[in-house]
Amino acid sequence: MQRANLDEEHLDTAFWLNIFTGILLTIVGISFSGVVANLFKQPQLEPLIQFSALSLLVGGMTSIQQAMLRRR
């Protein structure tokens, strides 16, 4: 069930939590991209995994705004 009214503080907290989570997951993805590429014996995967990890950061930046648009 959703709240009828959202406080600005809740939105700010959710936004910053998403940002920090996105940063953390992006760092982990970039850090382990070489390990994953070696695991699959496909060195060309490393830059693809690194680039894909950036989408986690972008997703974290936009998720609250998208949810607010859907809610309206």
N, CA, C and O atoms as a Tripos MOL2 file, in Angstrom:
@<TRIPOS>MOLECULE
protein
  288   287    72     0     0
PROTEIN
NO_CHARGES

@<TRIPOS>ATOM
      1 N           0.8390   -1.1700    0.0000 N.3       1 MET1
      2 CA          0.0000    0.0000    0.0000 C.3       1 MET1
      3 C           0.8940    1.2460    0.0000 C.2       1 MET1
      4 O           1.9050    1.3030    0.6990 O.2       1 MET1
      5 N           0.4990    2.2290   -0.7910 N.am      2 GLN2
      6 CA          1.2570    3.4690   -0.8770 C.3       2 GLN2
      7 C           0.6770    4.5210    0.0580 C.2       2 GLN2
      8 O          -0.5120    4.5270    0.3780 O.2       2 GLN2
      9 N           1.5610    5.4020    0.4760 N.am      3 ARG3
     10 CA          1.1050    6.5440    1.2670 C.3       3 ARG3
     11 C           0.3420    7.5100    0.3590 C.2       3 ARG3
     12 O           0.6560    7.6510   -0.8220 O.2       3 ARG3
     13 N          -0.6420    8.1550    0.9210 N.am      4 ALA4
     14 CA         -1.3780    9.1510    0.1490 C.3       4 ALA4
     15 C          -0.5040   10.3690   -0.1260 C.2       4 ALA4
     16 O          -0.5370   10.9290   -1.2220 O.2       4 ALA4
     17 N           0.2790   10.7790    0.8730 N.am      5 ASN5
     18 CA          1.1570   11.9410    0.7310 C.3       5 ASN5
     19 C           2.5810   11.5340    1.0790 C.2       5 ASN5
     20 O           2.8210   10.8260    2.0570 O.2       5 ASN5
     21 N           3.5080   11.9900    0.2690 N.am      6 LEU6
     22 CA          4.9140   11.7070    0.5280 C.3       6 LEU6
     23 C           5.5910   12.9540    1.0730 C.2       6 LEU6
     24 O           5.4000   14.0590    0.5650 O.2       6 LEU6
     25 N           6.3720   12.7590    2.0980 N.am      7 ASP7
     26 CA          7.1620   13.8620    2.6340 C.3       7 ASP7
     27 C           8.4130   14.0370    1.7810 C.2       7 ASP7
     28 O           8.9530   13.0810    1.2260 O.2       7 ASP7
     29 N           8.8480   15.2710    1.6950 N.am      8 GLU8
     30 CA         10.0790   15.5700    0.9510 C.3       8 GLU8
     31 C          11.2660   14.8190    1.5460 C.2       8 GLU8
     32 O          12.1730   14.4070    0.8230 O.2       8 GLU8
     33 N          11.2540   14.6460    2.8500 N.am      9 GLU9
     34 CA         12.3480   13.9440    3.5290 C.3       9 GLU9
     35 C          12.4300   12.4770    3.0780 C.2       9 GLU9
     36 O          13.5270   11.9450    2.9090 O.2       9 GLU9
     37 N          11.2920   11.8330    2.8850 N.am     10 HIS10
     38 CA         11.2840   10.4490    2.4100 C.3      10 HIS10
     39 C          11.8640   10.3520    1.0030 C.2      10 HIS10
     40 O          12.6450    9.4490    0.7050 O.2      10 HIS10
     41 N          11.4770   11.2850    0.1460 N.am     11 LEU11
     42 CA         11.9830   11.2820   -1.2260 C.3      11 LEU11
     43 C          13.4830   11.5320   -1.2540 C.2      11 LEU11
     44 O          14.2100   10.8780   -2.0020 O.2      11 LEU11
     45 N          13.9480   12.4710   -0.4470 N.am     12 ASP12
     46 CA         15.3790   12.7640   -0.3890 C.3      12 ASP12
     47 C          16.1760   11.5560    0.1120 C.2      12 ASP12
     48 O          17.2360   11.2320   -0.4240 O.2      12 ASP12
     49 N          15.6520   10.9000    1.1430 N.am     13 THR13
     50 CA         16.3380    9.7320    1.6970 C.3      13 THR13
     51 C          16.4160    8.6150    0.6650 C.2      13 THR13
     52 O          17.4680    8.0010    0.4860 O.2      13 THR13
     53 N          15.3110    8.3530   -0.0090 N.am     14 ALA14
     54 CA         15.2970    7.3020   -1.0270 C.3      14 ALA14
     55 C          16.2420    7.6420   -2.1740 C.2      14 ALA14
     56 O          16.9400    6.7630   -2.6800 O.2      14 ALA14
     57 N          16.2730    8.9060   -2.5880 N.am     15 PHE15
     58 CA         17.1590    9.3260   -3.6730 C.3      15 PHE15
     59 C          18.6170    9.0930   -3.3030 C.2      15 PHE15
     60 O          19.3600    8.4790   -4.0690 O.2      15 PHE15
     61 N          19.0290    9.5770   -2.1390 N.am     16 TRP16
     62 CA         20.4300    9.4520   -1.7500 C.3      16 TRP16
     63 C          20.8260    8.0070   -1.4780 C.2      16 TRP16
     64 O          21.9630    7.6160   -1.7400 O.2      16 TRP16
     65 N          19.9090    7.2230   -0.9620 N.am     17 LEU17
     66 CA         20.1890    5.8030   -0.7630 C.3      17 LEU17
     67 C          20.4080    5.1160   -2.1100 C.2      17 LEU17
     68 O          21.3090    4.2890   -2.2470 O.2      17 LEU17
     69 N          19.5950    5.4530   -3.0920 N.am     18 ASN18
     70 CA         19.7730    4.8980   -4.4340 C.3      18 ASN18
     71 C          21.0910    5.3430   -5.0560 C.2      18 ASN18
     72 O          21.7550    4.5540   -5.7270 O.2      18 ASN18
     73 N          21.4720    6.5830   -4.8430 N.am     19 ILE19
     74 CA         22.7390    7.0820   -5.3790 C.3      19 ILE19
     75 C          23.9100    6.3130   -4.7680 C.2      19 ILE19
     76 O          24.7810    5.8310   -5.4910 O.2      19 ILE19
     77 N          23.9330    6.1980   -3.4510 N.am     20 PHE20
     78 CA         25.0440    5.5040   -2.7900 C.3      20 PHE20
     79 C          25.0890    4.0300   -3.1550 C.2      20 PHE20
     80 O          26.1700    3.4680   -3.3320 O.2      20 PHE20
     81 N          23.9200    3.3950   -3.2700 N.am     21 THR21
     82 CA         23.8800    1.9960   -3.6810 C.3      21 THR21
     83 C          24.3810    1.8460   -5.1060 C.2      21 THR21
     84 O          25.1290    0.9170   -5.4110 O.2      21 THR21
     85 N          23.9710    2.7540   -5.9780 N.am     22 GLY22
     86 CA         24.4430    2.7200   -7.3700 C.3      22 GLY22
     87 C          25.9480    2.9010   -7.4660 C.2      22 GLY22
     88 O          26.6040    2.2190   -8.2540 O.2      22 GLY22
     89 N          26.5020    3.8100   -6.6760 N.am     23 ILE23
     90 CA         27.9460    4.0250   -6.6670 C.3      23 ILE23
     91 C          28.6650    2.7730   -6.1830 C.2      23 ILE23
     92 O          29.6490    2.3390   -6.7820 O.2      23 ILE23
     93 N          28.1650    2.1990   -5.0980 N.am     24 LEU24
     94 CA         28.7840    0.9980   -4.5490 C.3      24 LEU24
     95 C          28.7530   -0.1570   -5.5550 C.2      24 LEU24
     96 O          29.7690   -0.8160   -5.7740 O.2      24 LEU24
     97 N          27.5990   -0.4000   -6.1600 N.am     25 LEU25
     98 CA         27.4920   -1.4850   -7.1230 C.3      25 LEU25
     99 C          28.3120   -1.2300   -8.3870 C.2      25 LEU25
    100 O          28.8350   -2.1690   -8.9870 O.2      25 LEU25
    101 N          28.4250    0.0210   -8.7880 N.am     26 THR26
    102 CA         29.2570    0.3570   -9.9440 C.3      26 THR26
    103 C          30.7220    0.0710   -9.6320 C.2      26 THR26
    104 O          31.4310   -0.4960  -10.4640 O.2      26 THR26
    105 N          31.1730    0.4490   -8.4670 N.am     27 ILE27
    106 CA         32.5590    0.1810   -8.0680 C.3      27 ILE27
    107 C          32.8230   -1.3190   -8.0200 C.2      27 ILE27
    108 O          33.8560   -1.7870   -8.4980 O.2      27 ILE27
    109 N          31.8910   -2.0680   -7.4460 N.am     28 VAL28
    110 CA         32.0520   -3.5280   -7.3800 C.3      28 VAL28
    111 C          32.0830   -4.1170   -8.7860 C.2      28 VAL28
    112 O          32.9200   -4.9690   -9.0830 O.2      28 VAL28
    113 N          31.1830   -3.6750   -9.6450 N.am     29 GLY29
    114 CA         31.1390   -4.1790  -11.0180 C.3      29 GLY29
    115 C          32.4120   -3.8990  -11.7900 C.2      29 GLY29
    116 O          32.9210   -4.7700  -12.4960 O.2      29 GLY29
    117 N          32.9270   -2.6910  -11.6580 N.am     30 ILE30
    118 CA         34.1670   -2.3310  -12.3490 C.3      30 ILE30
    119 C          35.3450   -3.0850  -11.7530 C.2      30 ILE30
    120 O          36.2270   -3.5350  -12.4860 O.2      30 ILE30
    121 N          35.3710   -3.2280  -10.4370 N.am     31 SER31
    122 CA         36.4850   -3.9050   -9.7670 C.3      31 SER31
    123 C          36.5650   -5.3810  -10.1380 C.2      31 SER31
    124 O          37.6590   -5.9180  -10.3130 O.2      31 SER31
    125 N          35.4350   -6.0290  -10.2560 N.am     32 PHE32
    126 CA         35.4270   -7.4600  -10.5260 C.3      32 PHE32
    127 C          35.2640   -7.8090  -12.0070 C.2      32 PHE32
    128 O          35.1350   -8.9830  -12.3510 O.2      32 PHE32
    129 N          35.2680   -6.8170  -12.8730 N.am     33 SER33
    130 CA         35.0870   -7.0960  -14.2930 C.3      33 SER33
    131 C          36.2090   -7.9670  -14.8520 C.2      33 SER33
    132 O          35.9580   -8.8410  -15.6820 O.2      33 SER33
    133 N          37.4260   -7.7410  -14.4120 N.am     34 GLY34
    134 CA         38.5530   -8.5650  -14.8630 C.3      34 GLY34
    135 C          38.4410   -9.9990  -14.3830 C.2      34 GLY34
    136 O          38.7510  -10.9340  -15.1210 O.2      34 GLY34
    137 N          38.0020  -10.1700  -13.1580 N.am     35 VAL35
    138 CA         37.8360  -11.5150  -12.5940 C.3      35 VAL35
    139 C          36.7690  -12.2870  -13.3720 C.2      35 VAL35
    140 O          36.9600  -13.4540  -13.7140 O.2      35 VAL35
    141 N          35.6530  -11.6250  -13.6430 N.am     36 VAL36
    142 CA         34.5650  -12.2820  -14.3750 C.3      36 VAL36
    143 C          35.0090  -12.6090  -15.8020 C.2      36 VAL36
    144 O          34.7210  -13.6940  -16.3080 O.2      36 VAL36
    145 N          35.7010  -11.6850  -16.4430 N.am     37 ALA37
    146 CA         36.1870  -11.9380  -17.8010 C.3      37 ALA37
    147 C          37.1540  -13.1180  -17.8140 C.2      37 ALA37
    148 O          37.0990  -13.9530  -18.7170 O.2      37 ALA37
    149 N          38.0280  -13.1930  -16.8340 N.am     38 ASN38
    150 CA         38.9560  -14.3290  -16.7480 C.3      38 ASN38
    151 C          38.2360  -15.6260  -16.4360 C.2      38 ASN38
    152 O          38.6180  -16.6810  -16.9420 O.2      38 ASN38
    153 N          37.2090  -15.5660  -15.6190 N.am     39 LEU39
    154 CA         36.4380  -16.7470  -15.2690 C.3      39 LEU39
    155 C          35.8180  -17.3890  -16.5130 C.2      39 LEU39
    156 O          35.7780  -18.6130  -16.6380 O.2      39 LEU39
    157 N          35.3410  -16.5520  -17.4230 N.am     40 PHE40
    158 CA         34.7480  -17.0440  -18.6600 C.3      40 PHE40
    159 C          35.7660  -17.1710  -19.7930 C.2      40 PHE40
    160 O          35.4210  -17.5490  -20.9130 O.2      40 PHE40
    161 N          37.0210  -16.8520  -19.4890 N.am     41 LYS41
    162 CA         38.1010  -16.9070  -20.4860 C.3      41 LYS41
    163 C          37.7570  -16.0760  -21.7320 C.2      41 LYS41
    164 O          37.9930  -16.4780  -22.8710 O.2      41 LYS41
    165 N          37.1920  -14.9080  -21.4530 N.am     42 GLN42
    166 CA         36.7970  -13.9680  -22.5050 C.3      42 GLN42
    167 C          37.2790  -12.5710  -22.1260 C.2      42 GLN42
    168 O          36.5080  -11.7900  -21.5690 O.2      42 GLN42
    169 N          38.5390  -12.2400  -22.4170 N.am     43 PRO43
    170 CA         39.0620  -10.9350  -21.9870 C.3      43 PRO43
    171 C          38.3230   -9.7390  -22.5890 C.2      43 PRO43
    172 O          38.3750   -8.6420  -22.0320 O.2      43 PRO43
    173 N          37.6420   -9.9330  -23.7100 N.am     44 GLN44
    174 CA         36.9160   -8.8190  -24.3160 C.3      44 GLN44
    175 C          35.6600   -8.4490  -23.5210 C.2      44 GLN44
    176 O          35.0310   -7.4260  -23.7940 O.2      44 GLN44
    177 N          35.2960   -9.2790  -22.5400 N.am     45 LEU45
    178 CA         34.1580   -8.9580  -21.6840 C.3      45 LEU45
    179 C          34.4480   -7.8440  -20.6880 C.2      45 LEU45
    180 O          33.5280   -7.1510  -20.2510 O.2      45 LEU45
    181 N          35.6970   -7.6650  -20.3290 N.am     46 GLU46
    182 CA         36.0380   -6.7090  -19.2680 C.3      46 GLU46
    183 C          35.5150   -5.3040  -19.5350 C.2      46 GLU46
    184 O          34.8440   -4.7460  -18.6680 O.2      46 GLU46
    185 N          35.7910   -4.7000  -20.7020 N.am     47 PRO47
    186 CA         35.2530   -3.3440  -20.9140 C.3      47 PRO47
    187 C          33.7280   -3.3280  -21.0200 C.2      47 PRO47
    188 O          33.1010   -2.3300  -20.6670 O.2      47 PRO47
    189 N          33.1260   -4.4100  -21.4960 N.am     48 LEU48
    190 CA         31.6630   -4.4610  -21.5740 C.3      48 LEU48
    191 C          31.0390   -4.4920  -20.1860 C.2      48 LEU48
    192 O          30.0340   -3.8260  -19.9370 O.2      48 LEU48
    193 N          31.6310   -5.2600  -19.2900 N.am     49 ILE49
    194 CA         31.1300   -5.3250  -17.9150 C.3      49 ILE49
    195 C          31.3120   -3.9840  -17.2280 C.2      49 ILE49
    196 O          30.4330   -3.5400  -16.4890 O.2      49 ILE49
    197 N          32.4420   -3.3370  -17.4630 N.am     50 GLN50
    198 CA         32.6890   -2.0260  -16.8580 C.3      50 GLN50
    199 C          31.6690   -1.0030  -17.3420 C.2      50 GLN50
    200 O          31.1340   -0.2270  -16.5500 O.2      50 GLN50
    201 N          31.4040   -1.0030  -18.6330 N.am     51 PHE51
    202 CA         30.4380   -0.0630  -19.1900 C.3      51 PHE51
    203 C          29.0330   -0.3610  -18.6680 C.2      51 PHE51
    204 O          28.2740    0.5540  -18.3480 O.2      51 PHE51
    205 N          28.6980   -1.6410  -18.5870 N.am     52 SER52
    206 CA         27.3880   -2.0360  -18.0730 C.3      52 SER52
    207 C          27.2180   -1.6600  -16.6100 C.2      52 SER52
    208 O          26.1110   -1.3440  -16.1740 O.2      52 SER52
    209 N          28.3000   -1.6910  -15.8530 N.am     53 ALA53
    210 CA         28.2350   -1.3300  -14.4350 C.3      53 ALA53
    211 C          27.8180    0.1320  -14.2570 C.2      53 ALA53
    212 O          27.2070    0.4840  -13.2480 O.2      53 ALA53
    213 N          28.1380    0.9630  -15.2100 N.am     54 LEU54
    214 CA         27.7410    2.3730  -15.1210 C.3      54 LEU54
    215 C          26.2330    2.5450  -15.1660 C.2      54 LEU54
    216 O          25.7020    3.5210  -14.6360 O.2      54 LEU54
    217 N          25.5320    1.5930  -15.8000 N.am     55 SER55
    218 CA         24.0710    1.6950  -15.8560 C.3      55 SER55
    219 C          23.4600    1.5770  -14.4680 C.2      55 SER55
    220 O          22.3630    2.0850  -14.2360 O.2      55 SER55
    221 N          24.1450    0.9180  -13.5440 N.am     56 LEU56
    222 CA         23.6490    0.8240  -12.1740 C.3      56 LEU56
    223 C          23.6330    2.1990  -11.5070 C.2      56 LEU56
    224 O          22.7220    2.5250  -10.7460 O.2      56 LEU56
    225 N          24.6390    2.9840  -11.8000 N.am     57 LEU57
    226 CA         24.6970    4.3410  -11.2520 C.3      57 LEU57
    227 C          23.6100    5.2150  -11.8680 C.2      57 LEU57
    228 O          22.9210    5.9480  -11.1580 O.2      57 LEU57
    229 N          23.4600    5.1390  -13.1690 N.am     58 VAL58
    230 CA         22.4360    5.9370  -13.8470 C.3      58 VAL58
    231 C          21.0450    5.5250  -13.3760 C.2      58 VAL58
    232 O          20.1830    6.3740  -13.1500 O.2      58 VAL58
    233 N          20.8320    4.2240  -13.2300 N.am     59 GLY59
    234 CA         19.5420    3.7410  -12.7430 C.3      59 GLY59
    235 C          19.2280    4.2530  -11.3520 C.2      59 GLY59
    236 O          18.0820    4.5820  -11.0470 O.2      59 GLY59
    237 N          20.2380    4.3190  -10.5150 N.am     60 GLY60
    238 CA         20.0470    4.8410   -9.1660 C.3      60 GLY60
    239 C          19.6840    6.3170   -9.1490 C.2      60 GLY60
    240 O          18.9680    6.7810   -8.2620 O.2      60 GLY60
    241 N          20.1820    7.0440  -10.1300 N.am     61 MET61
    242 CA         19.8940    8.4810  -10.2020 C.3      61 MET61
    243 C          18.4820    8.7660  -10.6980 C.2      61 MET61
    244 O          17.9060    9.8050  -10.3770 O.2      61 MET61
    245 N          17.9310    7.8530  -11.4710 N.am     62 THR62
    246 CA         16.6490    8.1420  -12.1180 C.3      62 THR62
    247 C          15.4620    7.4000  -11.5300 C.2      62 THR62
    248 O          14.3220    7.7200  -11.8670 O.2      62 THR62
    249 N          15.6840    6.4370  -10.6760 N.am     63 SER63
    250 CA         14.5770    5.5870  -10.2330 C.3      63 SER63
    251 C          13.5080    6.3430   -9.4380 C.2      63 SER63
    252 O          12.3180    6.0800   -9.6140 O.2      63 SER63
    253 N          13.8960    7.2500   -8.5900 N.am     64 ILE64
    254 CA         12.9120    7.9900   -7.7890 C.3      64 ILE64
    255 C          12.0750    8.8980   -8.6850 C.2      64 ILE64
    256 O          10.8590    8.9870   -8.5120 O.2      64 ILE64
    257 N          12.7110    9.5670   -9.6330 N.am     65 GLN65
    258 CA         11.9780   10.4400  -10.5390 C.3      65 GLN65
    259 C          10.9950    9.6410  -11.3890 C.2      65 GLN65
    260 O           9.8660   10.0780  -11.6150 O.2      65 GLN65
    261 N          11.4220    8.4680  -11.8610 N.am     66 GLN66
    262 CA         10.5220    7.6160  -12.6480 C.3      66 GLN66
    263 C           9.3410    7.1490  -11.8050 C.2      66 GLN66
    264 O           8.2060    7.1250  -12.2790 O.2      66 GLN66
    265 N           9.6050    6.7830  -10.5730 N.am     67 ALA67
    266 CA          8.5220    6.3320   -9.6930 C.3      67 ALA67
    267 C           7.5320    7.4670   -9.4300 C.2      67 ALA67
    268 O           6.3240    7.2350   -9.3810 O.2      67 ALA67
    269 N           8.0280    8.6720   -9.2630 N.am     68 MET68
    270 CA          7.1300    9.8050   -9.0330 C.3      68 MET68
    271 C           6.2780   10.0830  -10.2690 C.2      68 MET68
    272 O           5.0960   10.4040  -10.1480 O.2      68 MET68
    273 N           6.8710    9.9630  -11.4540 N.am     69 LEU69
    274 CA          6.0880   10.1710  -12.6780 C.3      69 LEU69
    275 C           4.9990    9.1130  -12.8120 C.2      69 LEU69
    276 O           3.8680    9.4300  -13.1800 O.2      69 LEU69
    277 N           5.3340    7.8500  -12.5130 N.am     70 ARG70
    278 CA          4.3530    6.7800  -12.5940 C.3      70 ARG70
    279 C           3.2330    6.9910  -11.5720 C.2      70 ARG70
    280 O           2.0640    6.7120  -11.8390 O.2      70 ARG70
    281 N           3.6100    7.4770  -10.4280 N.am     71 ARG71
    282 CA          2.6280    7.7000   -9.3520 C.3      71 ARG71
    283 C           1.6270    8.7730   -9.7370 C.2      71 ARG71
    284 O           0.4390    8.6620   -9.4340 O.2      71 ARG71
    285 N           2.1080    9.8100  -10.4030 N.am     72 ARG72
    286 CA          1.2150   10.9170  -10.8160 C.3      72 ARG72
    287 C           0.3390   10.4660  -11.9580 C.2      72 ARG72
    288 O          -0.4800   11.2420  -12.4510 O.2      72 ARG72
@<TRIPOS>BOND
     1     1     2 1
     2     2     3 1
     3     3     4 2
     4     3     5 am
     5     5     6 1
     6     6     7 1
     7     7     8 2
     8     7     9 am
     9     9    10 1
    10    10    11 1
    11    11    12 2
    12    11    13 am
    13    13    14 1
    14    14    15 1
    15    15    16 2
    16    15    17 am
    17    17    18 1
    18    18    19 1
    19    19    20 2
    20    19    21 am
    21    21    22 1
    22    22    23 1
    23    23    24 2
    24    23    25 am
    25    25    26 1
    26    26    27 1
    27    27    28 2
    28    27    29 am
    29    29    30 1
    30    30    31 1
    31    31    32 2
    32    31    33 am
    33    33    34 1
    34    34    35 1
    35    35    36 2
    36    35    37 am
    37    37    38 1
    38    38    39 1
    39    39    40 2
    40    39    41 am
    41    41    42 1
    42    42    43 1
    43    43    44 2
    44    43    45 am
    45    45    46 1
    46    46    47 1
    47    47    48 2
    48    47    49 am
    49    49    50 1
    50    50    51 1
    51    51    52 2
    52    51    53 am
    53    53    54 1
    54    54    55 1
    55    55    56 2
    56    55    57 am
    57    57    58 1
    58    58    59 1
    59    59    60 2
    60    59    61 am
    61    61    62 1
    62    62    63 1
    63    63    64 2
    64    63    65 am
    65    65    66 1
    66    66    67 1
    67    67    68 2
    68    67    69 am
    69    69    70 1
    70    70    71 1
    71    71    72 2
    72    71    73 am
    73    73    74 1
    74    74    75 1
    75    75    76 2
    76    75    77 am
    77    77    78 1
    78    78    79 1
    79    79    80 2
    80    79    81 am
    81    81    82 1
    82    82    83 1
    83    83    84 2
    84    83    85 am
    85    85    86 1
    86    86    87 1
    87    87    88 2
    88    87    89 am
    89    89    90 1
    90    90    91 1
    91    91    92 2
    92    91    93 am
    93    93    94 1
    94    94    95 1
    95    95    96 2
    96    95    97 am
    97    97    98 1
    98    98    99 1
    99    99   100 2
   100    99   101 am
   101   101   102 1
   102   102   103 1
   103   103   104 2
   104   103   105 am
   105   105   106 1
   106   106   107 1
   107   107   108 2
   108   107   109 am
   109   109   110 1
   110   110   111 1
   111   111   112 2
   112   111   113 am
   113   113   114 1
   114   114   115 1
   115   115   116 2
   116   115   117 am
   117   117   118 1
   118   118   119 1
   119   119   120 2
   120   119   121 am
   121   121   122 1
   122   122   123 1
   123   123   124 2
   124   123   125 am
   125   125   126 1
   126   126   127 1
   127   127   128 2
   128   127   129 am
   129   129   130 1
   130   130   131 1
   131   131   132 2
   132   131   133 am
   133   133   134 1
   134   134   135 1
   135   135   136 2
   136   135   137 am
   137   137   138 1
   138   138   139 1
   139   139   140 2
   140   139   141 am
   141   141   142 1
   142   142   143 1
   143   143   144 2
   144   143   145 am
   145   145   146 1
   146   146   147 1
   147   147   148 2
   148   147   149 am
   149   149   150 1
   150   150   151 1
   151   151   152 2
   152   151   153 am
   153   153   154 1
   154   154   155 1
   155   155   156 2
   156   155   157 am
   157   157   158 1
   158   158   159 1
   159   159   160 2
   160   159   161 am
   161   161   162 1
   162   162   163 1
   163   163   164 2
   164   163   165 am
   165   165   166 1
   166   166   167 1
   167   167   168 2
   168   167   169 am
   169   169   170 1
   170   170   171 1
   171   171   172 2
   172   171   173 am
   173   173   174 1
   174   174   175 1
   175   175   176 2
   176   175   177 am
   177   177   178 1
   178   178   179 1
   179   179   180 2
   180   179   181 am
   181   181   182 1
   182   182   183 1
   183   183   184 2
   184   183   185 am
   185   185   186 1
   186   186   187 1
   187   187   188 2
   188   187   189 am
   189   189   190 1
   190   190   191 1
   191   191   192 2
   192   191   193 am
   193   193   194 1
   194   194   195 1
   195   195   196 2
   196   195   197 am
   197   197   198 1
   198   198   199 1
   199   199   200 2
   200   199   201 am
   201   201   202 1
   202   202   203 1
   203   203   204 2
   204   203   205 am
   205   205   206 1
   206   206   207 1
   207   207   208 2
   208   207   209 am
   209   209   210 1
   210   210   211 1
   211   211   212 2
   212   211   213 am
   213   213   214 1
   214   214   215 1
   215   215   216 2
   216   215   217 am
   217   217   218 1
   218   218   219 1
   219   219   220 2
   220   219   221 am
   221   221   222 1
   222   222   223 1
   223   223   224 2
   224   223   225 am
   225   225   226 1
   226   226   227 1
   227   227   228 2
   228   227   229 am
   229   229   230 1
   230   230   231 1
   231   231   232 2
   232   231   233 am
   233   233   234 1
   234   234   235 1
   235   235   236 2
   236   235   237 am
   237   237   238 1
   238   238   239 1
   239   239   240 2
   240   239   241 am
   241   241   242 1
   242   242   243 1
   243   243   244 2
   244   243   245 am
   245   245   246 1
   246   246   247 1
   247   247   248 2
   248   247   249 am
   249   249   250 1
   250   250   251 1
   251   251   252 2
   252   251   253 am
   253   253   254 1
   254   254   255 1
   255   255   256 2
   256   255   257 am
   257   257   258 1
   258   258   259 1
   259   259   260 2
   260   259   261 am
   261   261   262 1
   262   262   263 1
   263   263   264 2
   264   263   265 am
   265   265   266 1
   266   266   267 1
   267   267   268 2
   268   267   269 am
   269   269   270 1
   270   270   271 1
   271   271   272 2
   272   271   273 am
   273   273   274 1
   274   274   275 1
   275   275   276 2
   276   275   277 am
   277   277   278 1
   278   278   279 1
   279   279   280 2
   280   279   281 am
   281   281   282 1
   282   282   283 1
   283   283   284 2
   284   283   285 am
   285   285   286 1
   286   286   287 1
   287   287   288 2
@<TRIPOS>SUBSTRUCTURE
     1 MET1         2 RESIDUE 1 A MET
     2 GLN2         6 RESIDUE 1 A GLN
     3 ARG3        10 RESIDUE 1 A ARG
     4 ALA4        14 RESIDUE 1 A ALA
     5 ASN5        18 RESIDUE 1 A ASN
     6 LEU6        22 RESIDUE 1 A LEU
     7 ASP7        26 RESIDUE 1 A ASP
     8 GLU8        30 RESIDUE 1 A GLU
     9 GLU9        34 RESIDUE 1 A GLU
    10 HIS10       38 RESIDUE 1 A HIS
    11 LEU11       42 RESIDUE 1 A LEU
    12 ASP12       46 RESIDUE 1 A ASP
    13 THR13       50 RESIDUE 1 A THR
    14 ALA14       54 RESIDUE 1 A ALA
    15 PHE15       58 RESIDUE 1 A PHE
    16 TRP16       62 RESIDUE 1 A TRP
    17 LEU17       66 RESIDUE 1 A LEU
    18 ASN18       70 RESIDUE 1 A ASN
    19 ILE19       74 RESIDUE 1 A ILE
    20 PHE20       78 RESIDUE 1 A PHE
    21 THR21       82 RESIDUE 1 A THR
    22 GLY22       86 RESIDUE 1 A GLY
    23 ILE23       90 RESIDUE 1 A ILE
    24 LEU24       94 RESIDUE 1 A LEU
    25 LEU25       98 RESIDUE 1 A LEU
    26 THR26      102 RESIDUE 1 A THR
    27 ILE27      106 RESIDUE 1 A ILE
    28 VAL28      110 RESIDUE 1 A VAL
    29 GLY29      114 RESIDUE 1 A GLY
    30 ILE30      118 RESIDUE 1 A ILE
    31 SER31      122 RESIDUE 1 A SER
    32 PHE32      126 RESIDUE 1 A PHE
    33 SER33      130 RESIDUE 1 A SER
    34 GLY34      134 RESIDUE 1 A GLY
    35 VAL35      138 RESIDUE 1 A VAL
    36 VAL36      142 RESIDUE 1 A VAL
    37 ALA37      146 RESIDUE 1 A ALA
    38 ASN38      150 RESIDUE 1 A ASN
    39 LEU39      154 RESIDUE 1 A LEU
    40 PHE40      158 RESIDUE 1 A PHE
    41 LYS41      162 RESIDUE 1 A LYS
    42 GLN42      166 RESIDUE 1 A GLN
    43 PRO43      170 RESIDUE 1 A PRO
    44 GLN44      174 RESIDUE 1 A GLN
    45 LEU45      178 RESIDUE 1 A LEU
    46 GLU46      182 RESIDUE 1 A GLU
    47 PRO47      186 RESIDUE 1 A PRO
    48 LEU48      190 RESIDUE 1 A LEU
    49 ILE49      194 RESIDUE 1 A ILE
    50 GLN50      198 RESIDUE 1 A GLN
    51 PHE51      202 RESIDUE 1 A PHE
    52 SER52      206 RESIDUE 1 A SER
    53 ALA53      210 RESIDUE 1 A ALA
    54 LEU54      214 RESIDUE 1 A LEU
    55 SER55      218 RESIDUE 1 A SER
    56 LEU56      222 RESIDUE 1 A LEU
    57 LEU57      226 RESIDUE 1 A LEU
    58 VAL58      230 RESIDUE 1 A VAL
    59 GLY59      234 RESIDUE 1 A GLY
    60 GLY60      238 RESIDUE 1 A GLY
    61 MET61      242 RESIDUE 1 A MET
    62 THR62      246 RESIDUE 1 A THR
    63 SER63      250 RESIDUE 1 A SER
    64 ILE64      254 RESIDUE 1 A ILE
    65 GLN65      258 RESIDUE 1 A GLN
    66 GLN66      262 RESIDUE 1 A GLN
    67 ALA67      266 RESIDUE 1 A ALA
    68 MET68      270 RESIDUE 1 A MET
    69 LEU69      274 RESIDUE 1 A LEU
    70 ARG70      278 RESIDUE 1 A ARG
    71 ARG71      282 RESIDUE 1 A ARG
    72 ARG72      286 RESIDUE 1 A ARG
